[in-house]
Amino acid sequence: MNRRAQIRLLPDGRRLHLQDGPIDLIVEAFGAPQEIERAYRAACARFGAVLDELCEELSFLRQQSSADAAWPRGKVARRMVAAVLPYAAQYFITPMAAVAGAVAEEILAAMVSSAELSRAYVNNGGDIALSLSAGEEFVVGMVERPDRPSLVGTSTLRAANPVRGIATSGWRGRSFSLGIADAVTVLADRAAAADAAATIIANAVDLPGHPAIVRVPACELAPDSDLGDRLVTQAVGELTNAESDLALTSGTRTAELLLKLGLIRSAALCLQGDIRLVAGVGDSRTIAARVQERGLVNA
């Protein structure tokens, strides 16, 4: 039995908090009381082994992803690899880029396979896996800065919409970033896919060599980082409008490519108060319910 894991029902009596080392989940299920209880029991049972399973293959999961590499054994690890493989040939990316979304997916899968729920979500530090039955919906908020949450938009996700995963990345978040985006929020069919894509797009929002950007080798901040000696952003000075536009344009082009390839459904890119939206035809209203007054640019 894993005695590290902390499991408790939050004071609202509705949400479940699961924490083990760096994994910190908020879980909520909707349905008949007995079904919710069954789902929470399944979540707790699956959660206890997740971190140990990941640690067993951690050296592999920290390596550059490659189509030629052998697949890992663990279910969460395999979700991670599947999410990053589409980027392996063109970008530096390791399976760790999708770990938060993959863990959220795995716990949600345990819940919905054990109970009849109208809807449910697993939130892993802002990377969210969703389940929606017919006729149900979620309204999800988007933040401009993960370190100082301020709602800049909402996305209404309905059962008929294929989006079941949301993820946010950027240099102000809990993970390292090679770019300078304050936040990039991605909607995709699965949480692990959204997680990987948000990483790629956030890295692309950049101004290489700009003197106002402070970068430090990742290994100096975290010796075991999967990024090794790659430079990660630690501070971004005030940018001109033209500089912000240039950086966001770079990220937007990457997001447009991922949209064209079917890897994402939409994305919102934020940098120093400027916001860009990349969405398919007819999807702009879904992700930008409250963003228009902030000077949204539809890419």
C-alpha positions, -999 to +999 in steps of 0.1 A: +000+000+000+012+035-008+013+053+025+025+086+009-007+094-009-030+119+008-067+114+000-095+136+014-129+150+005-127+188+004-149+209+028-175+214+000-184+177+003-183+174-035-147+173-046-120+148-039-084+159-033-056+133-042-020+142-036+012+121-039+045+138-043+043+162-073+009+148-084-020+170-070-055+163-083-089+178-078-116+154-088-153+159-091-181+136-104-217+142-111-245+116-109-264+096-084-248+096-049-240+058-051-224+062-085-203+092-073-191+071-043-182+042-067-163+066-089-143+081-061-134+047-047-121+037-082-101+070-084-085+063-050-077+027-058-060+036-091-042+067-078-022+049-051+000+032-077+005+059-103+036+076-090+054+044-083+047+032-118+060+064-133+092+063-111+099+028-123+104+041-159+114+077-151+148+075-169+131+065-201+104+091-197+130+119-194+146+110-227+140+126-261+110+110-277+116+089-308+094+069-331+121+041-330+121+038-292+106+009-273+073+016-256+071+018-218+052-008-198+030+015-176-004+026-188+002+063-178+036+062-194+021+048-226-004+077-227+025+101-223+044+086-252+014+085-275+008+122-268+043+134-277+052+111-306+036+134-332+062+160-324+093+138-320+106+142-356+105+180-356+108+192-320+127+184-288+101+168-265+101+141-239+072+121-226+073+142-194+057+170-215+024+151-212+027+137-177+001+159-160-026+153-187-018+116-189-023+112-151-056+131-153-067+109-181-059+077-162-077+086-131-108+097-151-107+064-170-108+045-138-138+065-126-160+063-157-153+026-162-166+019-127-196+042-124-225+057-144-218+094-143-234+123-161-201+142-162-168+143-144-134+159-144-099+154-131-078+186-127-041+181-124-027+215-117-047+231-146-044+202-170-079+187-171-095+155-184-132+156-189-161+132-193-195+143-206-226+123-213-252+133-238-267+167-232-241+177-206-216+206-207-188+222-187-178+259-187-140+261-183-121+293-174-089+304-190-062+324-172-038+350-185-011+341-159-010+308-140+010+324-112-015+351-107-048+337-119-071+362-137-099+350-158-096+363-194-120+339-211-142+309-208-148+279-230-182+261-231-176+224-238-206+203-247-210+166-251-213+169-289-179+187-290-149+163-292-128+183-267-121+162-236-088+177-226-075+211-216-039+221-207-020+253-200+017+259-204+040+290-202+071+303-184+051+315-154+036+280-148+048+252-126+069+236-153+099+250-173+093+266-207+117+274-235+095+303-246+081+335-232+044+330-233+026+339-200+001+312-208-009+290-237-042+272-232-050+243-255-082+224-261-078+189-276-095+156-278-076+142-248-058+158-218-024+143-226-026+156-262-035+190-249-006+189-225+020+181-251+006+206-276+005+234-250+042+228-244+051+229-280+031+261-287+044+279-255+080+271-265+073+287-299+062+320-284+097+335-283+122+362-291+156+344-293+185+365-281+163+393-267+183+411-239+152+415-217+147+378-214+166+359-186+173+323-193+190+296-172+200+260-179+172+238-166+197+215-149+209+244-127+173+248-114+165+211-113+194+187-117+171+159-128+151+179-153+143+162-186+154+195-203+190+190-193+212+221-201+186+237-224+179+273-215+145+279-197+129+312-192+131+328-158+121+364-164+107+385-193+111+423-193+087+447-207+083+442-244+072+467-271+040+460-289+060+451-320+081+426-300+050+410-284+034+407-318+064+390-332+066+365-304+029+357-306+030+354-343+056+327-340+035+308-315+004+313-336+020+298-367+029+267-347-007+265-333-021+268-368+000+239-379-011+217-351-047+227-358-043+218-394-028+184-385-057+177-362-036+176-330-056+204-313-091+219-315-082+255-304-056+275-285-054+308-267-019+325-265-012+352-239+018+375-236+019+407-215-018+414-219-020+405-256-041+375-266-042+354-298-068+328-306-063+299-330-095+279-337-112+260-364-141+275-384-171+280-360-150+273-329-140+309-320-172+316-300-166+284-280-132+294-266-136+332-265-168+338-246-153+366-226-122+376-244-134+400-271-131+430-249-094+422-243-084+428-279-085+392-291-070+385-325-085+356-344-057+338-361 
